[in-house]
Amino acid sequence: MKRSRAARLGLVLMMGSAALSACGDDDASGPTDMALDAGAPSFRADVFPIIAANCAISGCHGATRTSANLLMDTPENAHANLVGVAAMGTLCTEDSVARTRVVVGDAASSLLVSKVTEAEPDCGNAMPLGAPSLSASQQATITAWVAGGALDD
């Protein structure tokens, strides 16, 4: 049975939220903005290792070739080329406006989340291309990082 995009993304967001809530405290007086939540995944410690192992490899988004002008060989390059950056090419363009790779705080609108969580994203190909999908835990980490503000920490 094929799930809708919204249902799959909802499942990933719930998994990420559950994982994060297990790490945080229950103090209701703390910040409500997840971007300020110390429990949000760290880009350098949690997200970049996933990118390095699955995306920043030869022939994809590594230093020797940058598919779709997306260089992710270092944490600095990966963050700078993902957050707030429009996708390249015509496959992910609607009404002459390119989709944004990572929309800060908005996992549902972020192309990266769509491409790593969906078998058939609404534009382009599922990633990593020609390799097994990321694990549910890896998908949840990336989704929670985007939802948490996509900080470079």
LUMVEX-204958 format. One record per atom (N, C-alpha, C, O): chain; residue number from 1; x, z, y. Coordinates in steps of 0.001 Angstrom, whole numbers. Layout:
BEGIN
{"A"; NUM; {X; Z; Y}}
...
//
This chain:
BEGIN
{"A"; 1; {844; 0; -1166}}
{"A"; 1; {0; 0; 0}}
{"A"; 1; {895; 0; 1238}}
{"A"; 1; {1806; 821; 1355}}
{"A"; 2; {634; -912; 2143}}
{"A"; 2; {1433; -1030; 3360}}
{"A"; 2; {844; -139; 4453}}
{"A"; 2; {-349; -214; 4751}}
{"A"; 3; {1682; 695; 5042}}
{"A"; 3; {1244; 1572; 6119}}
{"A"; 3; {1405; 861; 7452}}
{"A"; 3; {2272; 1; 7608}}
{"A"; 4; {572; 1224; 8402}}
{"A"; 4; {692; 652; 9736}}
{"A"; 4; {1941; 1189; 10417}}
{"A"; 4; {2478; 2226; 10027}}
{"A"; 5; {2393; 478; 11433}}
{"A"; 5; {3574; 900; 12193}}
{"A"; 5; {3369; 2298; 12762}}
{"A"; 5; {4266; 3138; 12701}}
{"A"; 6; {2184; 2543; 13314}}
{"A"; 6; {1904; 3846; 13911}}
{"A"; 6; {1940; 4956; 12862}}
{"A"; 6; {2440; 6050; 13125}}
{"A"; 7; {1408; 4670; 11672}}
{"A"; 7; {1406; 5690; 10615}}
{"A"; 7; {2824; 6006; 10159}}
{"A"; 7; {3165; 7171; 9953}}
{"A"; 8; {3665; 4963; 9997}}
{"A"; 8; {5050; 5192; 9574}}
{"A"; 8; {5818; 5963; 10636}}
{"A"; 8; {6558; 6892; 10313}}
{"A"; 9; {5650; 5584; 11913}}
{"A"; 9; {6350; 6276; 12987}}
{"A"; 9; {5861; 7713; 13100}}
{"A"; 9; {6650; 8624; 13347}}
{"A"; 10; {4559; 7915; 12920}}
{"A"; 10; {4018; 9266; 12955}}
{"A"; 10; {4619; 10145; 11879}}
{"A"; 10; {4925; 11314; 12116}}
{"A"; 11; {4788; 9576; 10690}}
{"A"; 11; {5393; 10315; 9586}}
{"A"; 11; {6834; 10689; 9913}}
{"A"; 11; {7252; 11822; 9673}}
{"A"; 12; {7588; 9752; 10453}}
{"A"; 12; {8979; 10030; 10813}}
{"A"; 12; {9037; 11092; 11916}}
{"A"; 12; {9874; 11992; 11860}}
{"A"; 13; {8156; 10994; 12916}}
{"A"; 13; {8144; 12001; 13988}}
{"A"; 13; {7782; 13378; 13451}}
{"A"; 13; {8361; 14378; 13876}}
{"A"; 14; {6826; 13442; 12516}}
{"A"; 14; {6460; 14734; 11935}}
{"A"; 14; {7621; 15324; 11159}}
{"A"; 14; {7871; 16527; 11229}}
{"A"; 15; {8342; 14471; 10407}}
{"A"; 15; {9488; 14965; 9635}}
{"A"; 15; {10569; 15488; 10575}}
{"A"; 15; {11144; 16551; 10339}}
{"A"; 16; {10841; 14742; 11638}}
{"A"; 16; {11854; 15174; 12598}}
{"A"; 16; {11440; 16458; 13283}}
{"A"; 16; {12259; 17355; 13483}}
{"A"; 17; {10166; 16549; 13646}}
{"A"; 17; {9671; 17755; 14302}}
{"A"; 17; {9766; 18956; 13375}}
{"A"; 17; {10148; 20047; 13799}}
{"A"; 18; {9421; 18757; 12115}}
{"A"; 18; {9507; 19864; 11155}}
{"A"; 18; {10947; 20315; 10976}}
{"A"; 18; {11230; 21511; 10899}}
{"A"; 19; {11849; 19353; 10911}}
{"A"; 19; {13265; 19698; 10742}}
{"A"; 19; {13780; 20465; 11951}}
{"A"; 19; {14532; 21430; 11814}}
{"A"; 20; {13369; 20027; 13130}}
{"A"; 20; {13828; 20697; 14348}}
{"A"; 20; {13196; 22074; 14517}}
{"A"; 20; {13854; 23011; 14969}}
{"A"; 21; {11917; 22197; 14153}}
{"A"; 21; {11264; 23491; 14334}}
{"A"; 21; {11858; 24542; 13412}}
{"A"; 21; {11838; 25731; 13732}}
{"A"; 22; {12380; 24123; 12282}}
{"A"; 22; {13015; 25070; 11370}}
{"A"; 22; {14298; 25631; 11960}}
{"A"; 22; {14747; 26711; 11580}}
{"A"; 23; {14885; 24887; 12896}}
{"A"; 23; {16151; 25316; 13491}}
{"A"; 23; {15956; 26161; 14749}}
{"A"; 23; {16834; 26948; 15102}}
{"A"; 24; {14834; 26010; 15419}}
{"A"; 24; {14639; 26682; 16702}}
{"A"; 24; {14022; 28048; 16540}}
{"A"; 24; {13656; 28468; 15442}}
{"A"; 25; {13915; 28742; 17682}}
{"A"; 25; {13236; 30027; 17642}}
{"A"; 25; {11792; 29833; 18075}}
{"A"; 25; {11420; 28758; 18546}}
{"A"; 26; {10996; 30849; 17920}}
{"A"; 26; {9578; 30753; 18218}}
{"A"; 26; {9249; 31303; 19599}}
{"A"; 26; {8089; 31629; 19848}}
{"A"; 27; {10197; 31420; 20497}}
{"A"; 27; {9981; 31956; 21825}}
{"A"; 27; {9198; 30969; 22662}}
{"A"; 27; {9741; 29942; 23068}}
{"A"; 28; {7933; 31255; 22930}}
{"A"; 28; {7070; 30356; 23688}}
{"A"; 28; {7466; 30285; 25153}}
{"A"; 28; {6993; 29400; 25865}}
{"A"; 29; {8314; 31179; 25624}}
{"A"; 29; {8691; 31158; 27033}}
{"A"; 29; {9827; 30183; 27309}}
{"A"; 29; {10191; 29979; 28468}}
{"A"; 30; {10394; 29579; 26273}}
{"A"; 30; {11503; 28637; 26427}}
{"A"; 30; {11027; 27304; 26964}}
{"A"; 30; {9835; 27115; 27206}}
{"A"; 31; {11960; 26376; 27151}}
{"A"; 31; {11609; 25079; 27703}}
{"A"; 31; {10662; 24324; 26776}}
{"A"; 31; {10784; 24402; 25553}}
{"A"; 32; {9714; 23589; 27369}}
{"A"; 32; {8787; 22794; 26574}}
{"A"; 32; {9267; 21368; 26449}}
{"A"; 32; {8792; 20648; 25570}}
{"A"; 33; {10181; 20929; 27280}}
{"A"; 33; {10725; 19582; 27209}}
{"A"; 33; {11767; 19536; 26110}}
{"A"; 33; {12769; 20248; 26172}}
{"A"; 34; {11535; 18687; 25086}}
{"A"; 34; {12445; 18638; 23956}}
{"A"; 34; {13851; 18244; 24383}}
{"A"; 34; {14818; 18588; 23703}}
{"A"; 35; {13987; 17516; 25516}}
{"A"; 35; {15313; 17127; 25995}}
{"A"; 35; {16146; 18355; 26331}}
{"A"; 35; {17375; 18296; 26337}}
{"A"; 36; {15480; 19460; 26607}}
{"A"; 36; {16190; 20692; 26932}}
{"A"; 36; {16336; 21595; 25713}}
{"A"; 36; {16940; 22664; 25800}}
{"A"; 37; {15795; 21178; 24597}}
{"A"; 37; {15798; 21981; 23386}}
{"A"; 37; {17160; 21896; 22701}}
{"A"; 37; {17618; 20813; 22336}}
{"A"; 38; {17792; 23040; 22535}}
{"A"; 38; {19102; 23077; 21887}}
{"A"; 38; {19008; 22635; 20432}}
{"A"; 38; {20034; 22349; 19815}}
{"A"; 39; {17796; 22573; 19865}}
{"A"; 39; {17615; 22145; 18490}}
{"A"; 39; {17585; 20645; 18302}}
{"A"; 39; {17599; 20169; 17166}}
{"A"; 40; {17544; 19874; 19400}}
{"A"; 40; {17539; 18412; 19290}}
{"A"; 40; {18879; 17955; 18707}}
{"A"; 40; {19915; 18552; 18997}}
{"A"; 41; {18864; 16906; 17892}}
{"A"; 41; {20122; 16421; 17315}}
{"A"; 41; {21126; 16023; 18393}}
{"A"; 41; {20752; 15544; 19463}}
{"A"; 42; {22386; 16228; 18096}}
{"A"; 42; {23485; 15841; 18984}}
{"A"; 42; {23860; 14395; 18685}}
{"A"; 42; {23960; 14004; 17522}}
{"A"; 43; {24068; 13598; 19740}}
{"A"; 43; {24467; 12212; 19520}}
{"A"; 43; {25797; 12140; 18785}}
{"A"; 43; {25922; 11440; 17781}}
{"A"; 44; {26779; 12860; 19284}}
{"A"; 44; {28126; 12761; 18708}}
{"A"; 44; {28249; 13411; 17335}}
{"A"; 44; {28960; 12901; 16469}}
{"A"; 45; {27570; 14520; 17131}}
{"A"; 45; {27693; 15236; 15853}}
{"A"; 45; {26728; 14734; 14782}}
{"A"; 45; {27059; 14750; 13597}}
{"A"; 46; {25543; 14291; 15185}}
{"A"; 46; {24506; 13951; 14212}}
{"A"; 46; {24174; 12461; 14142}}
{"A"; 46; {24046; 11907; 13050}}
{"A"; 47; {24037; 11815; 15286}}
{"A"; 47; {23584; 10424; 15319}}
{"A"; 47; {24733; 9438; 15152}}
{"A"; 47; {24628; 8511; 14349}}
{"A"; 48; {25821; 9614; 15885}}
{"A"; 48; {26901; 8632; 15787}}
{"A"; 48; {27480; 8503; 14375}}
{"A"; 48; {27808; 7387; 13973}}
{"A"; 49; {27621; 9574; 13611}}
{"A"; 49; {28100; 9387; 12230}}
{"A"; 49; {27198; 8451; 11402}}
{"A"; 49; {27692; 7717; 10546}}
{"A"; 50; {25896; 8478; 11654}}
{"A"; 50; {24975; 7564; 10972}}
{"A"; 50; {25264; 6136; 11427}}
{"A"; 50; {25337; 5221; 10607}}
{"A"; 51; {25428; 5949; 12740}}
{"A"; 51; {25728; 4627; 13290}}
{"A"; 51; {27059; 4114; 12764}}
{"A"; 51; {27163; 2958; 12355}}
{"A"; 52; {28069; 4961; 12771}}
{"A"; 52; {29408; 4551; 12329}}
{"A"; 52; {29393; 4082; 10876}}
{"A"; 52; {30051; 3098; 10536}}
{"A"; 53; {28660; 4768; 10032}}
{"A"; 53; {28644; 4444; 8608}}
{"A"; 53; {27746; 3266; 8261}}
{"A"; 53; {27967; 2599; 7250}}
{"A"; 54; {26736; 3000; 9082}}
{"A"; 54; {25736; 2001; 8710}}
{"A"; 54; {25631; 804; 9648}}
{"A"; 54; {25110; -239; 9254}}
{"A"; 55; {26115; 935; 10876}}
{"A"; 55; {25904; -113; 11883}}
{"A"; 55; {27206; -657; 12455}}
{"A"; 55; {27355; -1868; 12619}}
{"A"; 56; {28134; 215; 12756}}
{"A"; 56; {29395; -172; 13410}}
{"A"; 56; {30417; -601; 12378}}
{"A"; 56; {31545; -109; 12350}}
{"A"; 57; {30003; -1522; 11538}}
{"A"; 57; {30872; -2010; 10470}}
{"A"; 57; {31214; -3468; 10739}}
{"A"; 57; {30537; -4134; 11522}}
{"A"; 58; {32241; -3955; 10103}}
{"A"; 58; {32689; -5333; 10296}}
{"A"; 58; {31545; -6306; 10028}}
{"A"; 58; {30870; -6214; 9003}}
{"A"; 59; {31335; -7225; 10942}}
{"A"; 59; {30294; -8227; 10790}}
{"A"; 59; {28962; -7821; 11375}}
{"A"; 59; {28031; -8626; 11400}}
{"A"; 60; {28846; -6603; 11843}}
{"A"; 60; {27572; -6156; 12414}}
{"A"; 60; {27772; -5741; 13874}}
{"A"; 60; {27828; -6591; 14763}}
{"A"; 61; {27877; -4449; 14112}}
{"A"; 61; {28001; -3955; 15487}}
{"A"; 61; {29315; -3213; 15697}}
{"A"; 61; {29378; -2262; 16477}}
{"A"; 62; {30355; -3641; 15007}}
{"A"; 62; {31680; -3040; 15129}}
{"A"; 62; {32550; -3807; 16105}}
{"A"; 62; {32091; -4740; 16764}}
{"A"; 63; {33790; -3413; 16190}}
{"A"; 63; {34710; -3996; 17169}}
{"A"; 63; {35042; -5451; 16888}}
{"A"; 63; {35366; -6199; 17810}}
{"A"; 64; {34968; -5868; 15619}}
{"A"; 64; {35355; -7243; 15301}}
{"A"; 64; {34241; -8250; 15544}}
{"A"; 64; {34510; -9443; 15690}}
{"A"; 65; {33011; -7796; 15589}}
{"A"; 65; {31875; -8679; 15876}}
{"A"; 65; {30751; -7833; 16432}}
{"A"; 65; {30447; -6763; 15904}}
{"A"; 66; {30134; -8312; 17499}}
{"A"; 66; {29055; -7547; 18108}}
{"A"; 66; {27764; -8351; 18046}}
{"A"; 66; {27420; -9067; 18987}}
{"A"; 67; {27068; -8227; 16950}}
{"A"; 67; {25788; -8892; 16788}}
{"A"; 67; {24838; -8438; 17899}}
{"A"; 67; {24736; -7245; 18184}}
{"A"; 68; {24151; -9383; 18519}}
{"A"; 68; {23195; -9123; 19601}}
{"A"; 68; {23832; -8413; 20799}}
{"A"; 68; {23160; -7679; 21524}}
{"A"; 69; {25141; -8641; 20999}}
{"A"; 69; {25869; -7984; 22093}}
{"A"; 69; {25708; -6472; 22059}}
{"A"; 69; {25615; -5823; 23102}}
{"A"; 70; {25677; -5921; 20864}}
{"A"; 70; {25505; -4479; 20690}}
{"A"; 70; {26742; -3911; 19999}}
{"A"; 70; {26824; -3871; 18771}}
{"A"; 71; {27700; -3473; 20815}}
{"A"; 71; {28942; -2883; 20327}}
{"A"; 71; {28749; -1383; 20147}}
{"A"; 71; {28397; -680; 21094}}
{"A"; 72; {28980; -895; 18931}}
{"A"; 72; {28788; 520; 18639}}
{"A"; 72; {29971; 1093; 17877}}
{"A"; 72; {29790; 1911; 16975}}
{"A"; 73; {31180; 672; 18229}}
{"A"; 73; {32381; 1100; 17502}}
{"A"; 73; {32860; 2491; 17873}}
{"A"; 73; {33582; 3114; 17094}}
{"A"; 74; {32483; 2992; 19029}}
{"A"; 74; {32840; 4347; 19462}}
{"A"; 74; {31567; 5039; 19948}}
{"A"; 74; {30589; 4364; 20271}}
{"A"; 75; {31561; 6369; 20007}}
{"A"; 75; {30381; 7052; 20546}}
{"A"; 75; {30064; 6600; 21975}}
{"A"; 75; {28898; 6441; 22336}}
{"A"; 76; {31099; 6395; 22776}}
{"A"; 76; {30888; 5983; 24169}}
{"A"; 76; {30223; 4614; 24239}}
{"A"; 76; {29261; 4426; 24984}}
{"A"; 77; {30735; 3653; 23464}}
{"A"; 77; {30154; 2310; 23467}}
{"A"; 77; {28742; 2311; 22900}}
{"A"; 77; {27847; 1662; 23442}}
{"A"; 78; {28547; 3039; 21815}}
{"A"; 78; {27229; 3073; 21188}}
{"A"; 78; {26188; 3621; 22160}}
{"A"; 78; {25137; 3008; 22347}}
{"A"; 79; {26462; 4740; 22767}}
{"A"; 79; {25489; 5343; 23684}}
{"A"; 79; {25243; 4437; 24880}}
{"A"; 79; {24095; 4220; 25267}}
{"A"; 80; {26311; 3907; 25469}}
{"A"; 80; {26181; 3051; 26660}}
{"A"; 80; {25417; 1761; 26364}}
{"A"; 80; {24741; 1229; 27245}}
{"A"; 81; {25518; 1255; 25136}}
{"A"; 81; {24865; -7; 24788}}
{"A"; 81; {23484; 165; 24162}}
{"A"; 81; {22802; -819; 23876}}
{"A"; 82; {23077; 1404; 23952}}
{"A"; 82; {21757; 1670; 23384}}
{"A"; 82; {20767; 2203; 24417}}
{"A"; 82; {19666; 1670; 24548}}
{"A"; 83; {21141; 3229; 25137}}
{"A"; 83; {20193; 3978; 25969}}
{"A"; 83; {19872; 3234; 27258}}
{"A"; 83; {20744; 2982; 28089}}
{"A"; 84; {18594; 2889; 27399}}
{"A"; 84; {18122; 2216; 28602}}
{"A"; 84; {18533; 758; 28700}}
{"A"; 84; {18418; 161; 29770}}
{"A"; 85; {19010; 171; 27608}}
{"A"; 85; {19512; -1204; 27624}}
{"A"; 85; {18494; -2133; 26964}}
{"A"; 85; {17955; -1825; 25902}}
{"A"; 86; {18242; -3264; 27601}}
{"A"; 86; {17319; -4253; 27056}}
{"A"; 86; {17948; -4964; 25867}}
{"A"; 86; {19152; -5219; 25848}}
{"A"; 87; {17131; -5277; 24885}}
{"A"; 87; {17584; -6035; 23718}}
{"A"; 87; {17945; -7453; 24133}}
{"A"; 87; {17427; -7978; 25118}}
{"A"; 88; {18843; -8064; 23363}}
{"A"; 88; {19249; -9443; 23623}}
{"A"; 88; {18426; -10393; 22760}}
{"A"; 88; {17908; -10002; 21714}}
{"A"; 89; {18313; -11619; 23197}}
{"A"; 89; {17639; -12633; 22402}}
{"A"; 89; {16153; -12706; 22676}}
{"A"; 89; {15595; -11892; 23412}}
{"A"; 90; {15523; -13695; 22070}}
{"A"; 90; {14110; -13942; 22325}}
{"A"; 90; {13179; -13265; 21327}}
{"A"; 90; {11986; -13134; 21601}}
{"A"; 91; {13690; -12831; 20178}}
{"A"; 91; {12823; -12228; 19172}}
{"A"; 91; {12158; -10947; 19655}}
{"A"; 91; {11038; -10642; 19245}}
{"A"; 92; {12821; -10200; 20510}}
{"A"; 92; {12288; -8913; 20968}}
{"A"; 92; {11935; -8959; 22444}}
{"A"; 92; {12163; -8001; 23182}}
{"A"; 93; {11377; -10080; 22859}}
{"A"; 93; {10964; -10262; 24246}}
{"A"; 93; {9480; -10596; 24276}}
{"A"; 93; {9018; -11488; 23565}}
{"A"; 94; {8747; -9876; 25100}}
{"A"; 94; {7319; -10144; 25284}}
{"A"; 94; {7087; -10444; 26751}}
{"A"; 94; {7513; -9686; 27622}}
{"A"; 95; {6411; -11549; 27026}}
{"A"; 95; {6122; -11949; 28399}}
{"A"; 95; {7381; -11940; 29256}}
{"A"; 95; {7365; -11471; 30394}}
{"A"; 96; {8463; -12457; 28705}}
{"A"; 96; {9771; -12562; 29379}}
{"A"; 96; {10421; -11218; 29689}}
{"A"; 96; {11374; -11159; 30465}}
{"A"; 97; {9920; -10147; 29096}}
{"A"; 97; {10506; -8819; 29288}}
{"A"; 97; {11047; -8342; 27948}}
{"A"; 97; {10302; -8234; 26973}}
{"A"; 98; {12344; -8056; 27902}}
{"A"; 98; {12974; -7619; 26663}}
{"A"; 98; {12626; -6166; 26366}}
{"A"; 98; {12516; -5345; 27276}}
{"A"; 99; {12455; -5860; 25092}}
{"A"; 99; {12233; -4483; 24669}}
{"A"; 99; {13493; -3668; 24945}}
{"A"; 99; {14596; -4215; 24935}}
{"A"; 100; {13344; -2395; 25187}}
{"A"; 100; {14474; -1518; 25446}}
{"A"; 100; {14923; -898; 24129}}
{"A"; 100; {14111; -420; 23337}}
{"A"; 101; {16241; -916; 23913}}
{"A"; 101; {16789; -409; 22658}}
{"A"; 101; {16440; 1052; 22441}}
{"A"; 101; {15926; 1415; 21383}}
{"A"; 102; {16715; 1900; 23434}}
{"A"; 102; {16345; 3313; 23369}}
{"A"; 102; {15691; 3689; 24693}}
{"A"; 102; {16314; 3627; 25753}}
{"A"; 103; {14426; 4078; 24609}}
{"A"; 103; {13686; 4572; 25764}}
{"A"; 103; {13788; 6090; 25720}}
{"A"; 103; {13255; 6723; 24808}}
{"A"; 104; {14460; 6668; 26687}}
{"A"; 104; {14711; 8111; 26701}}
{"A"; 104; {13405; 8888; 26563}}
{"A"; 104; {12474; 8716; 27351}}
{"A"; 105; {13356; 9746; 25545}}
{"A"; 105; {12203; 10613; 25331}}
{"A"; 105; {11008; 9933; 24695}}
{"A"; 105; {9981; 10582; 24504}}
{"A"; 106; {11096; 8641; 24355}}
{"A"; 106; {9950; 7903; 23839}}
{"A"; 106; {10334; 7126; 22573}}
{"A"; 106; {10649; 5937; 22634}}
{"A"; 107; {10304; 7803; 21450}}
{"A"; 107; {10690; 7176; 20185}}
{"A"; 107; {9765; 6025; 19820}}
{"A"; 107; {10218; 5017; 19278}}
{"A"; 108; {8478; 6159; 20108}}
{"A"; 108; {7507; 5126; 19746}}
{"A"; 108; {7766; 3809; 20470}}
{"A"; 108; {7415; 2750; 19950}}
{"A"; 109; {8366; 3848; 21645}}
{"A"; 109; {8647; 2636; 22418}}
{"A"; 109; {10073; 2130; 22240}}
{"A"; 109; {10429; 1086; 22787}}
{"A"; 110; {10885; 2845; 21491}}
{"A"; 110; {12297; 2498; 21337}}
{"A"; 110; {12507; 1520; 20192}}
{"A"; 110; {12109; 1774; 19056}}
{"A"; 111; {13141; 397; 20512}}
{"A"; 111; {13413; -629; 19521}}
{"A"; 111; {14283; -98; 18386}}
{"A"; 111; {14056; -444; 17227}}
{"A"; 112; {15269; 730; 18695}}
{"A"; 112; {16139; 1292; 17660}}
{"A"; 112; {15323; 2025; 16604}}
{"A"; 112; {15533; 1823; 15408}}
{"A"; 113; {14410; 2860; 17029}}
{"A"; 113; {13593; 3630; 16085}}
{"A"; 113; {12756; 2687; 15231}}
{"A"; 113; {12662; 2866; 14017}}
{"A"; 114; {12154; 1693; 15853}}
{"A"; 114; {11363; 714; 15114}}
{"A"; 114; {12203; 16; 14052}}
{"A"; 114; {11766; -134; 12910}}
{"A"; 115; {13398; -407; 14423}}
{"A"; 115; {14239; -1171; 13500}}
{"A"; 115; {14800; -342; 12344}}
{"A"; 115; {15045; -886; 11267}}
{"A"; 116; {15007; 952; 12542}}
{"A"; 116; {15548; 1761; 11443}}
{"A"; 116; {14482; 2502; 10638}}
{"A"; 116; {14791; 3070; 9591}}
{"A"; 117; {13232; 2508; 11109}}
{"A"; 117; {12189; 3229; 10379}}
{"A"; 117; {11162; 2313; 9726}}
{"A"; 117; {10395; 2762; 8874}}
{"A"; 118; {11133; 1054; 10102}}
{"A"; 118; {10106; 145; 9593}}
{"A"; 118; {10712; -957; 8729}}
{"A"; 118; {11745; -1531; 9075}}
{"A"; 119; {10067; -1245; 7609}}
{"A"; 119; {10523; -2334; 6746}}
{"A"; 119; {10317; -3681; 7421}}
{"A"; 119; {11082; -4619; 7198}}
{"A"; 120; {9280; -3773; 8248}}
{"A"; 120; {8974; -5001; 8974}}
{"A"; 120; {8689; -4649; 10434}}
{"A"; 120; {7529; -4540; 10831}}
{"A"; 121; {9760; -4469; 11245}}
{"A"; 121; {9529; -4147; 12650}}
{"A"; 121; {8796; -5287; 13359}}
{"A"; 121; {8802; -6426; 12891}}
{"A"; 122; {8171; -4970; 14483}}
{"A"; 122; {7379; -5988; 15176}}
{"A"; 122; {8233; -7075; 15826}}
{"A"; 122; {7690; -8081; 16283}}
{"A"; 123; {9533; -6905; 15878}}
{"A"; 123; {10416; -7973; 16349}}
{"A"; 123; {11772; -7838; 15662}}
{"A"; 123; {12221; -6734; 15353}}
{"A"; 124; {12402; -8961; 15435}}
{"A"; 124; {13716; -8940; 14811}}
{"A"; 124; {13664; -8452; 13375}}
{"A"; 124; {12622; -8511; 12723}}
{"A"; 125; {14796; -7971; 12893}}
{"A"; 125; {14935; -7536; 11509}}
{"A"; 125; {15057; -6029; 11395}}
{"A"; 125; {15496; -5350; 12324}}
{"A"; 126; {14659; -5519; 10237}}
{"A"; 126; {14892; -4108; 9934}}
{"A"; 126; {16397; -3897; 9818}}
{"A"; 126; {17123; -4785; 9370}}
{"A"; 127; {16852; -2736; 10217}}
{"A"; 127; {18268; -2410; 10173}}
{"A"; 127; {18491; -1192; 9286}}
{"A"; 127; {17615; -333; 9182}}
{"A"; 128; {19646; -1109; 8651}}
{"A"; 128; {20767; -2049; 8688}}
{"A"; 128; {20462; -3311; 7886}}
{"A"; 128; {19926; -3243; 6780}}
{"A"; 129; {20805; -4442; 8449}}
{"A"; 129; {20520; -5746; 7866}}
{"A"; 129; {21311; -5947; 6578}}
{"A"; 129; {22528; -5762; 6555}}
{"A"; 130; {20620; -6322; 5516}}
{"A"; 130; {21271; -6610; 4245}}
{"A"; 130; {21808; -5395; 3517}}
{"A"; 130; {22619; -5529; 2601}}
{"A"; 131; {21372; -4225; 3908}}
{"A"; 131; {21827; -2980; 3283}}
{"A"; 131; {20601; -2096; 3031}}
{"A"; 131; {19526; -2350; 3574}}
{"A"; 132; {20764; -1072; 2217}}
{"A"; 132; {19634; -163; 1995}}
{"A"; 132; {19194; 499; 3300}}
{"A"; 132; {19997; 710; 4209}}
{"A"; 133; {17918; 818; 3371}}
{"A"; 133; {17378; 1521; 4536}}
{"A"; 133; {18067; 2864; 4703}}
{"A"; 133; {18593; 3427; 3744}}
{"A"; 134; {18058; 3366; 5918}}
{"A"; 134; {18550; 4719; 6155}}
{"A"; 134; {17657; 5697; 5399}}
{"A"; 134; {16484; 5415; 5153}}
{"A"; 135; {18212; 6833; 5037}}
{"A"; 135; {17422; 7853; 4350}}
{"A"; 135; {16373; 8410; 5316}}
{"A"; 135; {16488; 8251; 6531}}
{"A"; 136; {15363; 9055; 4766}}
{"A"; 136; {14322; 9668; 5595}}
{"A"; 136; {14935; 10681; 6564}}
{"A"; 136; {14500; 10788; 7710}}
{"A"; 137; {15927; 11410; 6111}}
{"A"; 137; {16605; 12388; 6961}}
{"A"; 137; {17345; 11706; 8116}}
{"A"; 137; {17297; 12178; 9252}}
{"A"; 138; {18026; 10599; 7824}}
{"A"; 138; {18733; 9858; 8875}}
{"A"; 138; {17744; 9269; 9876}}
{"A"; 138; {17987; 9309; 11082}}
{"A"; 139; {16647; 8731; 9393}}
{"A"; 139; {15611; 8182; 10272}}
{"A"; 139; {15046; 9280; 11171}}
{"A"; 139; {14859; 9078; 12371}}
{"A"; 140; {14778; 10433; 10585}}
{"A"; 140; {14229; 11557; 11351}}
{"A"; 140; {15223; 12042; 12402}}
{"A"; 140; {14821; 12417; 13503}}
{"A"; 141; {16514; 12041; 12077}}
{"A"; 141; {17543; 12464; 13030}}
{"A"; 141; {17575; 11539; 14234}}
{"A"; 141; {17596; 12007; 15372}}
{"A"; 142; {17578; 10239; 14001}}
{"A"; 142; {17606; 9271; 15100}}
{"A"; 142; {16335; 9376; 15932}}
{"A"; 142; {16391; 9362; 17162}}
{"A"; 143; {15191; 9480; 15265}}
{"A"; 143; {13911; 9594; 15975}}
{"A"; 143; {13867; 10852; 16832}}
{"A"; 143; {13445; 10800; 17987}}
{"A"; 144; {14296; 11974; 16283}}
{"A"; 144; {14286; 13241; 17030}}
{"A"; 144; {15268; 13201; 18191}}
{"A"; 144; {14992; 13773; 19246}}
{"A"; 145; {16414; 12536; 18019}}
{"A"; 145; {17395; 12404; 19110}}
{"A"; 145; {16782; 11622; 20266}}
{"A"; 145; {16907; 12032; 21420}}
{"A"; 146; {16121; 10504; 19974}}
{"A"; 146; {15493; 9703; 21023}}
{"A"; 146; {14402; 10519; 21700}}
{"A"; 146; {14360; 10599; 22927}}
{"A"; 147; {13515; 11128; 20908}}
{"A"; 147; {12409; 11923; 21454}}
{"A"; 147; {12935; 13105; 22261}}
{"A"; 147; {12292; 13544; 23214}}
{"A"; 148; {14095; 13618; 21885}}
{"A"; 148; {14670; 14767; 22566}}
{"A"; 148; {15452; 14423; 23823}}
{"A"; 148; {16065; 15308; 24420}}
{"A"; 149; {15449; 13175; 24237}}
{"A"; 149; {16083; 12808; 25497}}
{"A"; 149; {17284; 11887; 25344}}
{"A"; 149; {17862; 11476; 26350}}
{"A"; 150; {17679; 11549; 24122}}
{"A"; 150; {18784; 10612; 23873}}
{"A"; 150; {20055; 10986; 24645}}
{"A"; 150; {20732; 10136; 25222}}
{"A"; 151; {20347; 12280; 24633}}
{"A"; 151; {21515; 12764; 25374}}
{"A"; 151; {22820; 12331; 24729}}
{"A"; 151; {22889; 12141; 23515}}
{"A"; 152; {23857; 12175; 25549}}
{"A"; 152; {25193; 11856; 25057}}
{"A"; 152; {25963; 13164; 24957}}
{"A"; 152; {26761; 13496; 25833}}
{"A"; 153; {25718; 13896; 23890}}
{"A"; 153; {26338; 15215; 23719}}
{"A"; 153; {27040; 15335; 22387}}
{"A"; 153; {27614; 16380; 22083}}
//
